[in-house]
Amino acid sequence: MSRLLWIFAWVGVAVWSLFAFGAYGLLDLLSGFIARSADAFASDPETVDRLFGLFTGLKNLGLTAILVLWGFVSLCLLAVPWFFDRLTGAASQPPRDPHLIELAPDQYRRFETSPSPPRQAP
């Protein structure tokens, strides 16, 4: 179940990335066109220069907002399976070896010797 959640989360991030990439490109294209045609809004060269700077600043602000929003939504999408992994405890338990016998700490005895007499040399 956990693996399926991770697969859906990564597919969601891929779809969200395509959507955000499209929005980024569309905003870049349209705001770049508006900034380059700033002289259509005013005839004074100083005003045109200020409008160009304003439109370029708004373009950069919008592109930054899209990137920040993309990162936040991607983290939220990946946080869902991570949260369920932590909730179920699946990620904290390592896989067990079926050939290993687990003993309590008081059941370990090191170099236990039998009470037999020592052997004599020939």
C-alpha positions in Angstrom: 0.0 0.0 0.0 2.8 2.3 0.9 4.6 1.8 -2.5 1.3 2.6 -4.3 0.9 5.8 -2.4 4.5 6.8 -3.4 3.8 6.0 -7.0 0.6 8.1 -7.0 2.5 11.0 -5.3 5.3 11.0 -7.9 2.8 10.8 -10.7 1.0 13.8 -9.1 4.2 15.7 -8.9 4.9 14.9 -12.6 1.5 16.2 -13.7 1.7 19.2 -11.4 5.2 20.0 -12.8 3.8 19.9 -16.4 1.0 22.3 -15.4 3.4 24.6 -13.6 5.9 24.5 -16.5 3.0 25.5 -18.8 1.9 28.3 -16.6 5.6 29.5 -16.3 6.0 29.6 -20.1 2.6 31.3 -20.7 3.3 34.0 -18.1 6.8 34.5 -19.5 5.5 34.8 -23.0 2.6 37.2 -22.2 4.4 39.4 -19.7 7.4 39.6 -22.0 5.1 40.8 -24.8 3.5 43.4 -22.6 6.8 44.6 -21.3 8.2 45.0 -24.8 5.2 46.9 -25.9 5.3 49.4 -23.0 5.5 52.3 -25.6 1.9 51.6 -26.5 0.8 52.8 -23.1 2.7 56.1 -23.0 4.6 58.3 -25.5 7.1 59.9 -23.1 10.4 58.0 -23.2 10.9 58.3 -19.4 7.4 56.9 -18.7 8.0 54.1 -21.2 11.2 53.2 -19.4 9.4 53.2 -16.0 6.6 51.1 -17.4 9.0 48.7 -19.0 10.8 48.3 -15.6 7.4 47.9 -13.8 6.2 45.2 -16.2 9.5 43.4 -16.1 9.5 43.5 -12.3 5.9 42.1 -12.2 7.0 39.4 -14.7 9.9 38.3 -12.5 7.7 38.4 -9.4 5.1 36.2 -11.1 7.7 33.7 -12.3 9.1 33.5 -8.8 5.7 33.0 -7.4 5.0 30.1 -9.8 8.3 28.4 -8.8 7.6 28.8 -5.1 4.1 27.5 -5.5 5.4 24.6 -7.5 7.8 23.7 -4.8 5.3 24.0 -2.0 2.6 21.9 -3.8 5.2 19.3 -4.7 6.3 19.0 -1.1 2.7 18.7 0.0 2.1 15.9 -2.5 5.1 14.0 -1.3 4.3 14.6 2.3 1.1 12.5 2.1 2.8 9.1 1.6 5.6 10.1 4.0 3.0 10.9 6.7 1.2 7.6 6.1 4.6 5.7 6.3 5.4 7.3 9.6 1.8 6.7 10.9 1.9 3.0 10.1 5.5 2.6 11.2 6.5 0.9 7.9 9.5 3.0 7.3 11.0 2.6 10.8 11.1 -1.2 10.8 14.0 -2.7 8.9 13.3 -5.9 7.0 13.8 -9.0 9.2 16.0 -11.9 8.4 14.0 -15.2 8.7 17.1 -17.1 9.7 17.8 -14.9 12.7 16.5 -15.8 16.1 15.7 -12.8 18.2 16.7 -13.1 21.9 16.0 -10.9 24.9 19.1 -9.2 26.3 19.2 -11.5 29.4 19.2 -14.6 27.2 22.7 -13.9 25.8 25.5 -15.7 27.6 29.0 -15.5 26.5 31.5 -18.4 26.8 29.5 -20.5 29.1 31.6 -23.4 30.3 30.4 -26.7 31.6 31.5 -27.9 35.1 33.7 -30.7 33.7 37.2 -31.5 35.1 40.1 -30.2 33.0 41.7 -32.5 30.6 45.1 -34.0 31.3 48.0 -34.0 28.8 49.4 -37.4 27.7 
